[in-house]
Amino acid sequence: MSLALPGPWVEQVAGYPADGGPTGADWVREVPRLVAAGLERWGLRVDGAPRTGWTALVVPVRRDDEPYALKVAWPHPEGRLEHLALRHWDGAGAVRLVAAHPADGLLLLERLDADEDLGGVWTDEACAVIGGLLARLGVPAPPQVETLAAYLPPHLERMARRPAVPRRVVERTRGLARELLADPGPGLLLHTDLHYENVLRAPDGRWLAIDPKPLAGHPGFELLPAVRNRSSELGTGASLRWSVRHRLSVLAEAAGIDEDEARAWSLLRAGLETSWATLEGEDAVTLAVALTKALDD
């Protein structure tokens, strides 16, 4: 099999430093071999051009006459238990996992329409869809999934050491963490990255989540990606504050989450994302700080 990898994607992935596994450069050289191994393991044939994400390649495939998608993902901590989350949901609100070989980062998935996501859907409708999916996905987490209580402290410590993060954001975020983790609520299975492009249309018309980065904890931690993304539509100043609060309200209502709890958890996450944004550049930090202001009283 000859698999042509998209050049810009190869260049992007090749720049990733090792994160608990191979560097992106080492891994991307192995991708054709890994795909070939998946085709042989599950008796598949390629059925179209591959699609790419930040850390994965997805190849349309068929087994006999049945369409599937073969995904191979760069090994990194956030995606380590994707197969476990998908198996746990078993197609209820998320793409159905057909088979997995975690040692090679291989997933065989039902095939969704990669050209139809929520990116072009009216924001209120899209937020209602995402909230409804989160309501379905919020089931008790398997014991192997890391809890928010274990996940957050190292990120909070790094945030405090980054001078580009405003001190008031650091203190507000750490205070919220102490308050919210004192009573973290039910240990539900969280997708944690459910934004507009991570929801695709199934052949039967359903919207389904893809690409989870699972954690266990309170569902309020789930909402910020849909609040933040499509940021050019948020406006500025008072308009941004209204848009952020409105999106959060629509999401919380559809997901069945108390709005005050949703805002507190979203503000905590917005603080963390301010810290992460310092690795991306000034514009990312400016947006993250604006989100914290919009969510706070």
MIFIDO-378765 format. One record per residue: residue in three letters; x, z, y of N, C-alpha, C in turn. Coordinates in steps of 0.2 Angstrom, whole numbers, plus 5000, padded with zeros to 4 digits. Atoms other than C-alpha are relative to their C-alpha. Layout:
<sites>
ALAXZYXZYXZY
...
</sites>
This chain:
<sites>
MET500450004994500050005000500450005006
SER499750004994500649965017499550025006
LEU500449974995499950075031500350005006
ALA499750004993500250035049499750065004
LEU500249954996500250185059500049985008
PRO500050024993499750175078500750035003
GLY499449984997501350175088500050065005
PRO500049954995500850285102499850074997
TRP500249945003500150415090500750034996
VAL499349985003501850415080500450035005
GLU499649974995502750445096499850065003
GLN500249934998501650585101500150054995
VAL499949955005501750675085500750014999
ALA499349995001503550645083500350055005
GLY499849954995503750765099499850074998
TYR500249935002502950915090500650044997
PRO499549965003504151055087499750034993
ALA500249975006504051145070499550065002
ASP500549954998502551265070499850034993
GLY500249975006502651355053500149954994
GLY499950055005503051195044500549955003
PRO499650054998503951025047499949985007
THR500150034993504250955064499649945000
GLY500450065000503150815069500349944998
ALA499650065002504550685067500150004993
ASP499950005008504850745049499449984997
TRP500650015003503050745045499749935000
VAL500350064999502550585052500349944996
ARG499750045004503850495042499750004992
GLU500349995007502950565026499349985000
VAL500750015000501250515031499849944996
PRO500150055005501250345022500050024993
ARG500049975007501750435006499450044998
LEU500649965001500450565008499449974999
VAL500650045000499050445011500049964993
ALA500050035007499650344995499850054995
ALA500149955005499650504985499250025000
GLY500749985000497850544991499649944997
LEU500450065002497250364987500050004992
GLU499950005007497950384969499750064997
ARG500349945003497350564966499349995000
TRP500750005000495550524970499749934999
GLY500250065002495450344965499749965006
LEU500350024994495150274983500449935001
ARG499750064997495450104992499950005007
VAL500150004993495750085010499449955002
ASP500650034998494250025019499949985008
GLY500050014993494750005037500650025004
ALA499549974996495950045051500050075001
PRO500049924999496550225052499850025007
ARG500149974993495950335067500550065000
THR499549944999497050475074499750055005
GLY500149954996496850635082500750035003
TRP499449974998498150755090500550024994
THR499649985006498750815073499949974993
ALA500250035006497950705060499949935000
LEU500150075001497750535053499450004995
VAL500650005004496050485046499949934998
VAL500150065002495850335035499349984996
PRO500750015004494150255030500249974993
VAL499950025007494150235011499349994996
ARG500650005004492950194997500350024993
ARG499949995007492850254979499449974997
ASP500550045002491850124970499649975006
ASP500450034994490450084983499950065005
GLU500149954996490450254991500550015006
PRO499549994994491250275009500250075001
TYR499749934998492350425013500549995005
ALA499550004995493650475025500650044997
LEU499549975003495350525019500450035006
LYS499749974994496150645032500750034997
VAL499349975001498050695032500250035006
ALA499849964994498550835044500650035000
TRP499449974999500150895051499950084999
PRO500149935002500451075044500250045006
HIS500049954994500151205058499550054999
PRO500549945002499351375058499349995002
GLU500750014998497751325067499649964995
GLY500350045005497351195054500050024993
ARG499849985007497951295038499450014996
LEU500649985004496151345033499449965001
GLU500650054999495151195038499649994994
HIS500450015006494751155020499650064998
LEU500449945002494151335017499450005004
ALA500549994995493051335032499449944998
LEU500550055002492251165027499750014993
ARG500349995007492051215009499550065001
HIS500549944999491151375015499449985003
TRP500650034997489951275026499649964996
ASP500350045005489651155012499549955003
GLY500450064997488951015024499450035004
ALA500549974996487751135033500350015008
GLY499850004994488151095051500749975001
ALA499350024999489951025048500049944995
VAL499850055005490650875039500150024993
ARG499949985007490550885020500749994997
LEU499450015003492150915011499949984993
VAL500150035007492250814995500550034995
ALA499449985004493950864989500650025005
ALA499449984996495550944995500650014996
HIS499449985003497350954991500550035006
PRO499649974994498051085004500750005000
ALA499250005000499851074998500249945004
ASP499850074997499950895005499649995007
GLY500450014994498650925020499549954999
LEU500550055001497450805012499350034999
LEU500749985000495550815014499749934999
LEU500550055001494250695007499450025002
LEU500649984996492750695018499549954999
GLU500550054999491050615019500249965007
ARG499950044995491150475031499550005006
LEU500450004994490450495049500149945004
ASP499850054995490350375063500550025005
ALA499549984996491950395072499949975007
ASP500150034993491350295087499450035003
GLU500549974997489850405090500150085000
ASP499949934999490250575097499550025006
LEU500449974994489450685111500349995007
GLY499650014993490650625125499649965005
GLY500450044995489350505132499350025000
VAL500749975000487750615129500050045006
TRP500249964994486950695144500250084998
THR499749945001487850865146499550054997
ASP500449955002486350975144499849994993
GLU500250025007485850885128500650014995
ALA499449995004487650885121500150084999
CYS499949935000487751075125499550034995
ALA500549985004486151105116500149984993
VAL499850015007486751015101500550044997
ILE499549965003488351105100499850074999
GLY500349935002487451275102499650004994
GLY500450005006486251225088500550004994
LEU499550005006487751185077500450074999
LEU499749945001488651345081499550064997
ALA500549955003487051445076500049994993
ARG500050025007487151355059500750024997
LEU499349995003489051375057500250085000
GLY499849934999489051565062499850044994
VAL500249965006488951635044500650054999
PRO499549965002489951775037500749974998
ALA499350045002491851725036500350024993
PRO499649985006492851725020500550045002
PRO499549954998494051865019500749975002
GLN499450034999495551745020500149985007
VAL500050024993495151695038500250055005
GLU499749954995496151785052499450025005
THR500549974995495051895063500349995007
LEU499850004993495051885082500450065002
ALA499749944999495652065082500849994998
ALA499350015002497252005073500349955004
TYR499750064997497451845082500250015007
LEU500050004993497251895100500750045003
PRO499549964997498652025103500649965001
PRO499450034999500151915101499949955006
HIS500250054995499351785113500050045007
LEU500149964994498951925126500750035002
GLU499349984998500751985125500449955003
ARG499750054997501451815128499749985007
MET500350014993500251795143500350045005
ALA499849964995500851945151500849995002
ARG499350024998502651875151500149945003
ARG499950064997502251715159499850005007
PRO500149984992502451725178499549955003
ALA500550054997501351565181499350034999
VAL500749985001499851665175499950065006
PRO500249954995499051765190499950074997
ARG500049935002499251955188499350024999
ARG500749985000497351975191499749974993
VAL500250035007497051855176500250044994
VAL499749975006498251945165499650074999
GLU500349945000497452115169499350004998
ARG500750015002495652055168499949984993
THR500050025007495951975151500250054995
ARG499849955004496852115144499550064999
GLY500549954999495452235150499449984995
LEU500550035004494152125142500150004992
ALA499850005007495052115126499950074997
ARG500149935002495152305125499350024999
GLU500849995000493252315128499749974995
LEU500450035005492652185117500350014993
LEU499749995007493852215102499850074998
ALA500149945002493352395102499350004996
ASP500650015004491652335095499949934999
PRO500050085001492052155089499449974998
GLY500650035003490352135081500149974993
PRO499950035007490052035065500649954999
GLY499550045002491451945057499849934998
LEU500250065002490751775058500549945000
LEU499650055001491551615053500049955007
LEU499950044993492151525070500349934999
HIS499650065000492551345072500550005005
THR499549994994493451385089500249945004
ASP499850064996493651205095499449955000
LEU500650045001491851135095499949975007
HIS500150044994491951015110499749944998
TYR500450055000491050855113500349944995
GLU499850055005492250745103500150024993
ASN500049975007492250855088499350014997
VAL500750015003490450815085499949934999
LEU500250075001490050655076499449994996
ARG500650025003488550565070500049984993
ALA500050025007488150555051499549944999
PRO500450065002487350405043499250015001
ASP500749995000485650495042499850035007
GLY500149984993485750535061500150075002
ARG499849934998486250715061500750005003
TRP499349994997487650775072500350064996
LEU499649965005489050865062500650025004
ALA499449984998490550965067500649984996
ILE499350015004492350915062500550045003
ASP499449984997494050975064500050085002
PRO500049934998493851165064500750034999
LYS499449965000495251285068499750074999
PRO500449945001494451435059500350075002
LEU499949934999494451615065499450044998
ALA500649965002493251765061499950055006
GLY500149954995492451865074499349995004
HIS500750004996491051865088499949925002
PRO500150074999490251695091500149985008
GLY499950014993490451715110500649975002
PHE499350034999492251655108500049934999
GLU500150075001491551485103499949965005
LEU500350044995490851425119500449975005
LEU499650034994492251385131500249934999
PRO499850075000492751225124499549955003
ALA500650044997491051145128499950015007
VAL500149984993491051235145500649965004
ARG499450034997492851165149500049935000
ASN499950075001492850995142499549955005
ARG500350044995492250845152500050035007
SER499949954994492950945167499949965006
SER500250044994492750795179499350005002
GLU500849994999490850825178499850075003
LEU500149934998491051005183499950015008
GLY500049994993491250975202500550055002
THR499549954997492251095213499650055004
GLY500349944996491851255223499450034997
ALA500749975002490051315222499749954994
SER500250055005489651155211500350024993
LEU499649985006490951205198499750064997
ARG500249935002490351385197499349994997
TRP500650015002488551325195500049964993
SER499950045006489051195182500250044994
VAL499749965005490051315172499550054997
ARG500549955002488651455172499449964996
HIS500650035003487351325168500249974993
ARG499850025007488251245153500050064995
LEU499949945005488651425146499350024999
SER500749985001486751465148499749964995
VAL500350045005486251315138500350014993
LEU499649995006487551345125499850064997
ALA500149945003487151525123499350014997
GLU500750005002485251505122499949964993
ALA500050045006485451365109500350034994
ALA499749975005486651465099499750074998
GLY500349945001485651625100500550065001
ILE499549954998487051725108499750035007
ASP500249974993486651855122500449975005
GLU499650044995487151775138500550045003
ASP499549964997488051925145500650014995
GLU499450005005489151935129500349935000
ALA499750075000489351745129500550005006
ARG499650004994490051765147500650044999
ALA499449965001491251905143500549974995
TRP499650035005491951825128500349935003
SER499750074997492151655137500550025006
LEU499549984994493051745152500650024996
LEU499449985004494251825139500449944998
ARG499750065002494551655132500349965005
ALA499750044994494751575149500750035002
GLY499349974998496151695153500549984995
LEU499550025004497051655137500249935001
GLU499950074999496851465141500449995006
THR499550004994497651505158500750004997
SER499349995003499151565148500249944996
TRP499850065004499151415136500149945005
ALA499950064996498951295151500750005004
THR499350004997500651345158500549964997
LEU499650045004501351245144499949935002
GLU500250074999500451085150500149985007
GLY499850024993500751085169499550035005
GLU500349974994500051135186499249985000
ASP500850024999498351035185499650044994
ALA500349965005497951125168499950075002
VAL500049934997498351295176499450015005
THR500550004995497251255191499350004997
LEU500750005003495751215180499950064997
ALA500149945004495951365169499950065005
VAL500149944995496051485184499349995003
ALA500750024997494551395192499450024995
LEU500549985005493551425176500050085000
THR500049935000494051615176499650025006
LYS500349984994493451625194499249994999
ALA500750025000491751535190499750054995
LEU500349965005491451645175499950085002
ASP500049934999491851815183499550015006
ASP500449984995490751915195500349995007
</sites>
